[in-house]
């Protein structure tokens, strides 16, 4: 808190710094993870609402597609339809985005010397959104993606002379082994830190690594949260001299209003859990019914991220008058207006079209602390899926139901820890940031979750997931993919 208190004194001791729009106007921005869920919303918001000069998107080649082809795929998403309806079909705005081929597995992250010079000459703001969110990842892979790749990015940032602000997107659950999470970095790590862990793993067999994994993770539920915790410590210990801040969102879900209510493009979180509901099936999840669900809409998350980037840009001025080297942390989690597990069924029912569905929909997803009841319903779903697939095979159709239910069960297993526990939080930095915005800026960047109407949100939630499923299936069909759609 000391670092942001000093920042507030700087902001209030003299003339107010430029507002958010002035900060981003004509700015050159570097984004990692721009092809992902949060990254796409961030890119769209920057292009549509701020007069940015250039956005460099660090993109790796994937599935034999060049970075230009991958950028074209990004712009095909319906999220960019509003921009495409602007003058000249949005081409002047899309032209501001320049993809840069990147390889974080190489010592030379950006191979092109021309691109290196271009970034050094222009980049002012960096958003590090890249992450591997696979909960069952092995520790080495999770550390490589979420820690080592970020370190290479920040080493690159040290070579950017015009840098004003860097925001690293972490997670509220990076310290989920604590019941109360403060807005600070907790530096204690097992085995003396992630570098010692990686050095140790180089001498172990795969079997020995698997045996050691539970000891290394300790109270952490998975390698994802552990690796994000390590990344925060790495930032504090190695890059506190940079104008860098850590932004911790909780579960990021479908949009509240932008680009449209309910919009989502992946099924990694809550969206994947309601697939059985869309298919008219009952699903019982394991969890504590009174536990709070720390969830934020993706557009609110991006709005907060942009506000953090602006406020963090004032740190450079602050550091000229103080010797502080504490990396500021923003817990984007709230104490009030939270959804609890016991409310989920009734809220999801609001988004079901039929009258009968709305009446009985509250029972479509039920959170129970009984492992027996949960397993009973899973077995019943699997039996139904098996019978349905058998009938489909006999009639020449695709047998996809059993695999779908297995994927949903696996997702539910991997996220059950977060439904069985509750956390209290400090969020003074995010609250003060909201209060610091002008009324116009609050309308441009709404991110106060305590003002959300959750009933309105969930009326669009199920429909948004259904639309995403339809888009996903159509894309699979166009690609002639051998994998069955959902």
C-alpha positions in Angstrom: 0.0 0.0 0.0 2.9 2.4 0.6 3.7 2.6 -3.1 0.2 3.5 -4.1 -0.1 5.9 -1.2 3.0 7.7 -2.5 1.4 7.7 -6.0 -1.8 9.3 -4.7 0.2 12.1 -3.0 2.0 12.7 -6.3 -1.4 12.8 -8.1 -3.0 15.1 -5.6 0.0 17.4 -4.8 0.0 19.1 -8.2 -1.9 19.4 -11.4 -3.9 16.2 -12.3 -2.2 14.0 -14.7 -3.8 13.3 -18.1 -7.0 11.2 -18.1 -7.3 7.7 -19.4 -8.2 8.7 -23.0 -5.3 11.1 -23.2 -3.0 8.5 -21.9 -3.8 6.0 -24.6 -4.3 8.5 -27.5 -1.6 8.1 -30.1 0.1 5.6 -27.9 2.0 2.5 -29.2 1.0 -0.6 -27.3 2.5 -4.1 -27.1 0.2 -7.0 -26.2 0.9 -10.7 -25.6 -1.9 -13.2 -25.5 -3.9 -11.0 -27.9 -5.4 -14.1 -29.6 -7.0 -15.3 -26.4 -10.2 -14.6 -24.6 -9.2 -11.5 -22.6 -6.7 -10.4 -25.2 -9.3 -10.2 -28.0 -11.6 -8.0 -25.8 -8.6 -5.8 -24.9 -7.6 -5.4 -28.5 -11.1 -4.6 -29.6 -11.7 -2.0 -26.9 -8.4 -0.3 -27.6 -9.2 0.0 -31.4 -12.8 1.0 -30.9 -12.7 3.5 -28.0 -9.2 4.9 -27.9 -7.2 6.7 -30.6 -4.2 4.5 -30.3 -1.4 4.9 -32.8 -0.2 1.3 -33.1 -0.8 -2.1 -31.4 2.0 -4.6 -31.8 0.6 -8.1 -31.2 3.2 -10.7 -30.3 2.0 -13.9 -32.0 3.6 -17.3 -32.5 3.1 -19.5 -35.5 0.6 -22.3 -34.7 -0.9 -25.2 -36.7 1.2 -24.3 -39.7 -0.4 -20.8 -39.8 1.7 -17.7 -40.1 1.2 -14.8 -37.7 -0.6 -12.8 -40.4 -3.1 -15.7 -41.0 -3.6 -16.0 -37.2 -4.3 -12.3 -37.0 -6.9 -12.6 -39.8 -8.5 -15.4 -37.7 -8.7 -13.0 -34.8 -10.5 -10.4 -36.8 -13.0 -13.0 -38.0 -14.5 -13.1 -34.5 -17.9 -11.5 -34.1 -16.4 -9.4 -31.4 -15.0 -7.1 -34.1 -18.4 -6.7 -35.9 -18.9 -3.2 -34.4 -15.5 -2.1 -35.8 -16.4 -3.6 -39.2 -19.6 -1.5 -39.3 -17.5 1.7 -38.9 -16.4 3.8 -41.9 -14.4 1.8 -44.6 -15.4 -1.4 -42.8 -13.0 -0.7 -40.0 -9.9 -1.1 -42.2 -8.1 2.0 -40.9 -8.5 0.7 -37.4 -7.4 -2.9 -38.2 -4.4 -1.5 -40.0 -3.1 -0.2 -36.7 -2.5 -3.8 -35.6 0.9 -5.2 -36.5 1.6 -8.9 -35.7 5.1 -9.7 -34.6 6.3 -13.3 -34.8 7.6 -14.4 -31.5 9.2 -17.6 -30.1 9.5 -17.7 -26.3 11.3 -21.1 -26.6 14.3 -19.3 -28.2 16.8 -17.1 -26.5 16.1 -14.6 -29.3 12.4 -14.0 -28.6 12.0 -11.8 -31.7 14.2 -13.0 -34.5 13.7 -10.1 -36.8 16.2 -7.3 -36.1 13.9 -4.8 -37.9 11.1 -5.7 -35.6 13.4 -5.3 -32.6 14.4 -1.8 -33.7 10.7 -1.0 -34.4 9.6 -2.0 -30.9 12.5 -0.1 -29.2 11.7 3.0 -31.1 7.9 3.1 -30.5 6.5 0.9 -27.6 5.2 2.8 -24.6 2.7 0.5 -22.9 2.8 -3.3 -22.5 0.0 -5.7 -21.5 1.2 -9.2 -20.7 -1.9 -11.3 -21.0 -0.3 -14.6 -22.2 -0.8 -17.6 -20.0 -1.3 -21.4 -20.0 -4.5 -21.9 -18.0 -4.4 -25.7 -18.1 -4.8 -26.8 -14.5 -3.4 -30.3 -15.1 -0.2 -29.1 -16.8 3.1 -30.6 -15.5 5.1 -28.2 -13.4 7.9 -27.7 -15.9 5.6 -26.7 -18.7 3.5 -24.4 -16.5 6.7 -22.6 -15.2 8.1 -22.4 -18.7 4.9 -20.7 -20.1 3.8 -18.6 -17.2 7.2 -17.6 -15.7 10.1 -18.0 -18.1 8.2 -16.6 -21.1 7.1 -13.6 -19.0 10.7 -13.1 -17.8 11.9 -13.0 -21.5 9.2 -10.4 -22.2 10.3 -8.2 -19.3 13.9 -8.5 -20.3 12.8 -7.3 -23.7 10.9 -4.5 -22.0 14.1 -3.3 -20.3 15.4 -2.5 -23.8 12.4 -0.3 -24.6 13.5 3.3 -23.7 10.0 4.9 -24.1 8.2 2.5 -21.8 5.6 4.1 -19.5 3.5 1.3 -18.2 3.6 -2.5 -18.0 0.7 -4.6 -16.6 1.2 -8.3 -15.9 -2.1 -10.2 -15.8 -1.9 -12.7 -12.9 -4.8 -14.3 -11.1 -6.6 -13.7 -7.8 -5.9 -17.3 -7.0 -2.1 -17.0 -7.2 -2.2 -17.2 -3.4 -5.3 -19.3 -3.0 -3.6 -21.3 -0.2 -4.3 -18.2 2.0 -7.8 -17.6 3.2 -7.2 -13.8 3.2 -5.4 -12.3 0.1 -3.8 -8.9 0.4 -2.7 -6.6 -2.4 0.9 -7.5 -2.1 3.3 -10.1 -3.4 4.0 -13.0 -1.1 7.6 -13.9 -1.8 8.0 -17.2 0.1 8.3 -20.2 -2.3 9.2 -23.8 -1.7 12.7 -25.1 -2.5 14.1 -21.6 -2.6 12.2 -20.6 -5.7 11.2 -21.8 -9.2 14.7 -21.7 -10.6 15.8 -24.3 -8.0 12.8 -26.5 -8.9 13.6 -26.4 -12.6 17.3 -27.2 -11.9 16.2 -30.1 -9.7 13.8 -31.4 -12.4 16.6 -31.6 -15.0 18.0 -34.5 -13.1 14.8 -36.5 -12.5 12.9 -39.1 -14.5 9.3 -38.4 -15.4 8.1 -40.8 -12.7 10.3 -39.0 -10.1 8.8 -35.7 -11.2 5.3 -37.0 -10.8 6.1 -38.2 -7.3 7.6 -34.9 -6.3 4.8 -32.7 -7.8 2.5 -32.9 -4.7 5.4 -31.9 -2.4 6.3 -28.9 -4.6 2.7 -27.7 -5.0 2.0 -28.2 -1.3 -1.3 -26.4 -0.5 -1.7 -25.1 -4.0 -4.4 -26.9 -6.0 -2.6 -27.1 -9.4 0.4 -26.1 -11.4 -1.4 -23.1 -12.9 -1.9 -21.2 -9.7 1.5 -22.2 -8.5 3.2 -20.9 -11.6 1.4 -17.6 -11.5 2.5 -17.3 -7.9 6.1 -17.9 -9.0 5.7 -15.3 -11.7 4.7 -12.6 -9.2 7.7 -13.3 -7.1 10.0 -13.2 -10.1 8.6 -9.8 -11.1 9.2 -8.4 -7.6 12.7 -9.8 -7.3 14.0 -9.1 -10.8 11.9 -6.4 -12.4 10.7 -4.0 -9.7 12.7 -1.3 -11.4 10.4 -1.3 -14.4 7.1 0.6 -14.3 5.2 -2.6 -13.8 2.0 -3.5 -12.0 0.3 -6.9 -11.3 -3.4 -7.2 -12.0 -5.2 -10.1 -10.4 -8.7 -11.0 -11.8 -10.6 -14.0 -10.5 -12.7 -16.2 -12.8 -13.3 -14.3 -16.0 -16.5 -15.2 -17.7 -19.0 -14.0 -20.5 -19.4 -10.3 -21.3 -21.8 -8.1 -19.4 -22.4 -5.7 -22.3 -19.5 -5.4 -24.7 -19.3 -6.5 -27.4 -22.7 -7.9 -26.7 -24.4 -9.3 -23.5 -23.3 -12.9 -22.9 -20.6 -13.0 -25.5 -17.9 -15.7 -24.9 -15.6 -17.6 -27.2 -14.2 -20.5 -25.0 -15.4 -23.2 -22.7 -12.6 -23.3 -20.1 -14.5 -21.9 -17.2 -18.2 -21.4 -16.2 -19.2 -21.5 -19.9 -18.1 -25.1 -20.2 -19.9 -26.1 -17.0 -23.3 -25.1 -18.4 -23.0 -27.1 -21.7 -25.2 -29.9 -20.1 -27.8 -27.2 -19.3 -28.0 -26.1 -22.9 -28.4 -29.8 -23.9 -31.4 -30.1 -21.5 -29.5 -32.2 -18.9 -29.2 -32.0 -15.2 -25.8 -31.6 -13.7 -24.7 -31.7 -10.0 -21.4 -30.0 -9.2 -19.3 -30.7 -6.1 -18.8 -27.7 -3.8 -19.9 -25.7 -0.8 -23.3 -24.1 -1.4 -22.4 -21.0 0.7 -19.0 -20.4 -0.9 -18.7 -17.1 -2.9 -18.1 -17.3 -6.6 -15.5 -14.7 -7.4 -16.4 -14.1 -11.1 -16.1 -11.0 -13.3 -17.4 -10.4 -16.8 -14.6 -10.2 -19.4 -15.5 -6.6 -20.6 -15.4 -5.4 -17.0 -12.1 -7.2 -16.5 -10.6 -5.4 -19.6 -11.9 -2.1 -18.5 -10.2 -2.5 -15.1 -7.0 -3.6 -16.9 -7.0 -0.5 -19.0 -7.5 1.7 -15.9 -4.7 -0.1 -14.1 -2.4 0.6 -17.2 -3.3 4.3 -17.0 -2.7 4.6 -13.3 0.5 2.6 -13.4 1.8 5.0 -16.0 2.0 7.6 -13.3 4.5 5.5 -11.4 7.4 6.7 -13.6 6.8 10.2 -12.4 6.4 8.9 -8.8 9.6 7.0 -8.9 11.5 10.2 -9.8 10.4 11.6 -6.4 10.6 8.4 -4.3 12.9 5.4 -3.9 10.1 2.9 -3.8 10.6 -0.5 -5.5 7.4 -2.2 -4.4 5.4 -3.6 -7.3 1.8 -2.4 -7.0 -0.8 -5.2 -6.9 -4.5 -4.8 -7.8 -6.9 -7.5 -6.5 -9.8 -7.3 -8.9 -12.1 -9.1 -6.5 -15.0 -7.7 -4.4 -16.4 -8.2 -1.0 -20.1 -7.3 -1.7 -22.6 -8.2 -4.5 -21.0 -11.6 -4.8 -22.8 -14.7 -6.2 -22.8 -17.8 -4.1 -22.9 -21.4 -5.3 -26.4 -21.9 -4.0 -27.6 -19.1 -6.3 -26.2 -20.5 -9.5 -29.1 -22.8 -10.5 -31.8 -20.1 -10.0 -29.6 -17.5 -11.9 -28.9 -19.8 -14.8 -32.7 -20.6 -15.1 -33.2 -16.9 -16.0 -31.5 -17.5 -19.3 -33.6 -20.6 -20.3 -36.1 -19.7 -23.0 -39.0 -22.0 -22.2 -41.4 -21.2 -19.3 -41.1 -24.8 -18.0 -37.3 -24.4 -18.2 -37.4 -21.2 -16.2 -39.6 -22.9 -13.5 -37.5 -26.0 -13.2 -34.2 -24.6 -14.5 -33.0 -23.8 -11.0 -32.4 -27.6 -10.6 -30.4 -28.0 -13.8 -27.2 -27.2 -12.1 -27.0 -27.9 -8.4 -24.0 -27.5 -6.2 -23.8 -30.2 -3.5 -21.3 -31.1 -0.8 -22.3 -34.7 -1.2 -19.7 -36.6 -3.3 -22.2 -39.5 -3.4 -25.0 -37.4 -5.0 -22.6 -35.8 -7.4 -21.2 -39.2 -8.6 -24.8 -40.6 -8.8 -25.8 -37.9 -11.3 -22.5 -38.2 -13.3 -23.1 -41.9 -13.7 -26.6 -41.3 -14.8 -25.4 -38.7 -17.4 -22.8 -41.1 -18.7 -25.3 -43.9 -19.0 -27.6 -41.6 -21.0 -24.7 -40.5 -23.2 -23.6 -44.1 -23.8 -27.2 -45.1 -24.9 -27.5 -42.1 -27.1 -24.2 -42.7 -28.8 -25.1 -46.3 -29.4 -28.3 -45.2 -31.1 -26.4 -42.6 -33.1 -23.9 -45.2 -34.4 -26.7 -47.4 -35.5 -28.3 -44.6 -37.4 -25.0 -43.4 -39.0 -24.6 -40.3 -36.9 -21.6 -39.1 -34.9 -21.2 -40.6 -31.4 -20.1 -37.5 -29.4 -22.2 -37.4 -26.2 -20.1 -39.6 -24.0 -16.9 -37.8 -24.8 -18.6 -34.4 -24.2 -19.8 -35.5 -20.7 -16.4 -36.8 -19.9 -14.9 -33.4 -20.8 -17.4 -31.5 -18.7 -16.7 -33.9 -15.7 -13.0 -33.3 -16.1 -13.5 -29.5 -16.1 -15.7 -29.8 -13.0 -13.1 -32.0 -11.3 -10.3 -29.5 -12.1 -12.3 -26.5 -10.7 -13.9 -28.1 -7.7 -11.3 -26.6 -5.3 -12.6 -23.1 -6.1 -16.2 -24.1 -5.4 -15.3 -25.7 -2.1 -13.4 -22.7 -0.6 -14.0 -19.0 0.1 -11.6 -16.1 0.4 -11.6 -12.7 1.9 -9.7 -10.0 0.1 -8.3 -6.5 0.3 -9.0 -4.4 -2.8 -8.2 -0.9 -1.7 -6.1 -0.2 -4.7 -8.8 -1.2 -7.2 -11.5 0.7 -5.2 -9.3 3.9 -5.1 -8.6 3.5 -8.8 -12.4 3.5 -9.5 -12.9 6.6 -7.3 -10.1 8.3 -9.1 -11.8 8.1 -12.5 -14.0 11.0 -13.7 -17.7 10.3 -14.4 -17.0 10.2 -18.1 -14.2 7.7 -17.6 -16.4 5.5 -15.4 -19.0 5.4 -18.3 -16.2 4.5 -20.7 -14.6 1.9 -18.5 -17.2 0.5 -16.1 -15.6 -2.1 -13.9 -17.2 -1.8 -10.4 -18.5 -5.3 -9.9 -20.5 -4.2 -6.9 -22.9 -2.3 -9.2 -23.6 -5.4 -11.4 -27.1 -6.7 -11.9 -26.4 -10.4 -11.8 -30.0 -11.3 -12.8 -29.5 -9.2 -16.0 -26.1 -10.9 -16.5 -27.4 -14.4 -16.3 -30.4 -13.8 -18.5 -27.8 -13.5 -21.3 -25.3 -16.0 -20.0 -26.8 -19.3 -21.2 -27.7 -17.8 -24.6 -24.2 -16.5 -25.0 -22.7 -20.0 -24.4 -25.2 -21.5 -26.8 -24.2 -19.0 -29.5 -20.5 -19.8 -28.8 -21.2 -23.5 -29.2 -23.0 -22.9 -32.6 -20.0 -20.7 -33.8 -17.6 -23.4 -32.7 -19.4 -26.1 -34.5 -19.7 -24.1 -37.7 -16.0 -23.3 -37.6 -15.3 -27.0 -37.2 -17.5 -27.9 -40.1 -15.9 -25.3 -42.4 -12.4 -26.6 -41.4 -13.6 -30.2 -42.1 -12.1 -31.1 -38.8 -12.3 -34.8 -37.8 -13.0 -33.8 -34.2 -16.7 -33.8 -33.4 -18.3 -30.4 -32.5 -20.3 -29.9 -29.3 
